[in-house]
Amino acid sequence: MRPQLPWVNGLADGLAVKDIETARQVMTELRHKLESREEPAVRA
């Protein structure tokens, strides 16, 4: 995973830790909502 470290660090440049945490919380909540939805019935 070491070769990706500079790339990942570059993504976070200029972002506050608080903003990154907020984004993580939003994505986590969206994932939970999407996973809890019932699958639509498949029509034949």
Secondary structure, DSSP 8 states (H G I E B T S, - for coil): -GGGHHHHHHHHTT--HHHHHHHHHHHHHHHHHHHHS-------
